[in-house]
Amino acid sequence: MVAGYRAQEKDARVRLALDWALYRFGNSEKLFAVVSALDSSRSEQAIEYLKQLETPESLYKILPRANGNTQIRLLEVLASVGNEETLEHLKPYVNSVDSGISDAAKFAEREINLRITEPPPTTPSRRRQVGSNGREEDSPEL
């Protein structure tokens, strides 16, 4: 049903959203449509979708085939979703003759290394309070 709506849709932003939905439903080919939008006026929308990926593996095979602008934006996405394995895939791009690509790869490396070395943030919690007098839940009653 979603594929039918996608075929009829005229608005490019909505088509991109439907491509993302179809990818999430299991149509892995639609990832290419989302990635190709990185080199368009819808690049920010595509970046936000791609940053929702659970793992970066699906982007590894696309990265070498993409044009320069798309590679830069993919590297930006990898900076957010990449892991230790991603660092190996970044190496060829760190030394690229294109300064935009090499800068994006170095940025991705820094961001991934920061995430790897820093412990995940702990969310502060406070004791649960009950009632209007602010009494803590496990405090004895008077």
C-alpha positions as CSV (number, residue, x, y, z in Angstrom):
1,M,0.0,0.0,0.0
2,V,2.8,2.4,0.9
3,A,4.6,1.6,-2.4
4,G,1.4,2.5,-4.2
5,Y,1.2,5.9,-2.5
6,R,4.9,6.4,-3.2
7,A,4.3,5.8,-6.9
8,Q,1.6,8.4,-7.0
9,E,3.1,11.1,-4.8
10,K,4.2,14.3,-6.5
11,D,5.9,16.1,-3.5
12,A,9.6,15.1,-3.4
13,R,9.8,15.5,0.4
14,V,6.9,13.2,0.9
15,R,8.3,10.7,-1.6
16,L,11.6,10.7,0.4
17,A,9.6,10.1,3.6
18,L,7.8,7.2,1.9
19,D,11.1,5.8,0.7
20,W,12.4,5.9,4.3
21,A,9.2,4.1,5.5
22,L,9.6,1.5,2.8
23,Y,13.2,0.9,3.8
24,R,12.1,0.5,7.4
25,F,9.5,-2.0,6.3
26,G,12.3,-4.1,4.8
27,N,12.7,-2.9,1.3
28,S,16.5,-2.5,1.4
29,E,16.7,-1.0,-2.1
30,K,14.9,2.1,-0.9
31,L,18.1,3.0,1.1
32,F,19.7,4.0,-2.2
33,A,16.8,6.5,-2.8
34,V,17.4,8.0,0.6
35,V,21.1,8.2,0.0
36,S,20.7,9.8,-3.4
37,A,18.6,12.5,-1.8
38,L,21.8,13.6,0.1
39,D,22.9,15.4,-3.1
40,S,19.6,17.4,-3.4
41,S,17.6,20.1,-1.7
42,R,16.3,17.4,0.6
43,S,19.7,16.5,2.0
44,E,18.9,17.6,5.6
45,Q,15.8,15.4,5.6
46,A,17.8,12.5,4.3
47,I,20.6,13.0,6.9
48,E,18.0,12.9,9.7
49,Y,16.6,9.7,8.4
50,L,20.0,8.0,8.0
51,K,21.1,9.1,11.5
52,Q,18.3,6.8,12.8
53,L,20.0,3.7,11.4
54,E,20.7,1.2,14.2
55,T,24.0,0.2,12.6
56,P,26.2,1.8,9.9
57,E,27.0,-1.4,7.9
58,S,24.4,-0.7,5.2
59,L,26.2,2.5,4.3
60,Y,29.7,0.9,3.8
61,K,28.9,-0.5,0.4
62,I,27.3,2.7,-0.8
63,L,30.1,5.1,0.3
64,P,32.7,4.2,-2.4
65,R,30.1,4.4,-5.2
66,A,28.7,7.8,-4.3
67,N,29.8,11.2,-5.8
68,G,31.9,13.6,-3.7
69,N,29.0,15.6,-2.2
70,T,27.1,12.5,-1.3
71,Q,30.3,11.0,0.3
72,I,30.8,14.1,2.4
73,R,27.2,13.8,3.7
74,L,27.5,10.1,4.3
75,L,30.6,10.7,6.3
76,E,28.6,13.2,8.4
77,V,26.0,10.5,9.0
78,L,28.8,8.0,9.9
79,A,30.1,10.5,12.4
80,S,26.8,10.0,14.2
81,V,26.1,6.3,13.8
82,G,29.6,4.9,13.2
83,N,31.3,2.4,15.5
84,E,34.8,0.9,15.8
85,E,34.4,-1.0,12.6
86,T,33.5,2.2,10.8
87,L,37.0,3.5,11.6
88,E,38.5,1.0,9.1
89,H,36.1,2.1,6.4
90,L,37.1,5.7,6.9
91,K,40.8,5.3,6.3
92,P,40.7,5.7,2.5
93,Y,38.8,8.9,2.9
94,V,41.0,10.5,5.5
95,N,43.8,10.8,2.9
96,S,41.5,11.8,0.0
97,V,42.9,14.5,-2.3
98,D,39.5,16.2,-2.0
99,S,39.8,18.3,1.1
100,G,36.1,18.3,1.7
101,I,36.1,14.5,1.8
102,S,39.2,14.2,4.0
103,D,37.9,16.9,6.4
104,A,34.6,15.0,6.7
105,A,36.4,11.7,7.3
106,K,38.6,13.2,9.9
107,F,35.6,14.7,11.6
108,A,33.8,11.4,11.6
109,E,36.9,9.7,13.0
110,R,37.1,12.2,15.9
111,E,33.4,11.9,16.7
112,I,33.4,8.1,16.7
113,N,36.6,8.0,18.8
114,L,35.0,10.4,21.3
115,R,31.9,8.1,21.5
116,I,34.0,5.0,22.0
117,T,36.2,6.4,24.7
118,E,33.6,8.3,26.7
119,P,31.2,6.3,28.9
120,P,27.6,6.7,28.0
121,P,26.0,9.5,30.0
122,T,24.0,8.6,33.0
123,T,20.7,10.2,33.5
124,P,20.4,11.7,36.9
125,S,17.4,10.4,38.8
126,R,15.8,11.5,41.9
127,R,13.8,9.7,44.5
128,R,10.1,9.4,43.8
129,Q,8.0,11.7,46.0
130,V,4.5,10.8,47.0
131,G,1.7,13.2,48.1
132,S,1.6,17.0,48.3
133,N,3.9,17.3,51.3
134,G,6.9,16.0,49.2
135,R,7.4,13.0,51.4
136,E,9.8,10.4,49.9
137,E,8.1,7.1,49.0
138,D,10.3,4.9,51.2
139,S,10.5,7.2,54.2
140,P,8.7,5.9,57.4
141,E,5.3,7.4,58.2
142,L,5.0,9.5,61.3
